[in-house]
């Protein structure tokens, strides 16, 4: 019971610390995005569109929280109704 409370308190403290920061390290970025650190390292080494900063190859990784937020939410799935609406607009404008 105490272990669970301690873990919850630790998690709350980490989230509070992250919420007040503009630049995150890889551990904080992992907590913020929900992705494992190893996955973030993999994406950064593959040249993906992950917004990551590093002083040189093999150095620590840093992330701007605002850019991570855009990256995580940047791939909105399109609903069928949205596509149908776009088609209607296109056909009406021709």
C-alpha positions as CSV (number, residue, x, y, z in Angstrom):
1,X,0.0,0.0,0.0
2,X,2.8,2.4,0.9
3,X,4.7,1.5,-2.2
4,X,1.7,2.4,-4.4
5,X,1.3,5.7,-2.6
6,X,5.0,6.5,-2.9
7,X,4.9,5.7,-6.7
8,X,1.9,7.9,-7.2
9,X,3.5,10.7,-5.3
10,X,6.7,10.3,-7.3
11,X,4.8,10.4,-10.6
12,X,2.9,13.6,-9.5
13,X,6.1,15.3,-8.6
14,X,7.6,14.4,-12.0
15,X,4.6,15.7,-13.8
16,X,4.7,18.9,-11.8
17,X,8.4,19.4,-12.6
18,X,7.8,18.8,-16.3
19,X,4.8,21.2,-16.4
20,X,7.0,24.1,-15.3
21,X,9.8,23.4,-17.8
22,X,10.2,24.6,-21.4
23,X,13.1,22.2,-22.3
24,X,13.0,18.6,-21.4
25,X,15.6,15.9,-21.2
26,X,15.0,12.4,-22.7
27,X,13.5,11.0,-19.5
28,X,11.1,13.9,-19.1
29,X,10.2,13.7,-22.8
30,X,9.5,10.0,-22.3
31,X,7.1,10.8,-19.5
32,X,5.5,13.7,-21.4
33,X,4.9,11.8,-24.6
34,X,4.3,8.3,-23.1
35,X,7.0,6.8,-25.4
36,X,9.8,4.8,-24.0
37,X,13.2,6.5,-23.9
38,X,14.6,3.8,-26.2
39,X,12.0,4.7,-28.8
40,X,12.8,8.4,-28.6
41,X,16.5,7.6,-29.1
42,X,15.7,5.4,-32.0
43,X,13.6,8.1,-33.7
44,X,16.3,10.7,-33.1
45,X,19.0,8.5,-34.7
46,X,16.8,7.7,-37.7
47,X,16.3,11.3,-38.8
48,X,12.6,11.3,-38.2
49,X,10.6,14.4,-37.8
50,X,11.0,14.2,-34.0
51,X,11.9,17.7,-32.8
52,X,15.1,17.0,-30.9
53,X,18.2,19.0,-30.0
54,X,21.7,17.9,-29.3
55,X,25.1,19.7,-29.2
56,X,26.8,16.9,-31.1
57,X,26.3,13.3,-32.2
58,X,26.1,11.0,-29.2
59,X,25.4,13.8,-26.7
60,X,22.4,14.2,-24.5
61,X,19.1,14.9,-26.2
62,X,16.8,17.8,-25.4
63,X,13.3,18.7,-26.5
64,X,11.3,21.8,-26.5
65,X,8.0,20.9,-24.8
66,X,5.9,23.0,-27.1
67,X,7.4,21.3,-30.2
68,X,6.9,17.9,-28.7
69,X,3.3,18.7,-28.0
70,X,2.8,19.7,-31.7
71,X,4.7,16.6,-32.8
72,X,2.5,14.3,-30.7
73,X,-0.7,15.9,-31.8
74,X,0.4,16.6,-35.4
75,X,-1.0,13.4,-37.0
76,X,-4.7,13.8,-36.7
77,X,-6.7,11.1,-38.4
78,X,-9.2,12.3,-40.9
79,X,-12.8,11.3,-40.4
80,X,-14.8,10.1,-43.3
81,X,-17.3,13.0,-42.7
82,X,-14.4,15.5,-43.0
83,X,-13.4,14.0,-46.4
84,X,-17.0,14.0,-47.6
85,X,-17.3,17.7,-46.7
86,X,-14.0,18.5,-48.5
87,X,-15.3,16.7,-51.6
88,X,-18.6,18.7,-51.5
89,X,-16.7,22.0,-51.1
90,X,-14.4,21.1,-54.0
91,X,-17.3,20.1,-56.3
92,X,-19.3,23.2,-55.5
93,X,-16.3,25.5,-56.2
94,X,-15.7,24.0,-59.7
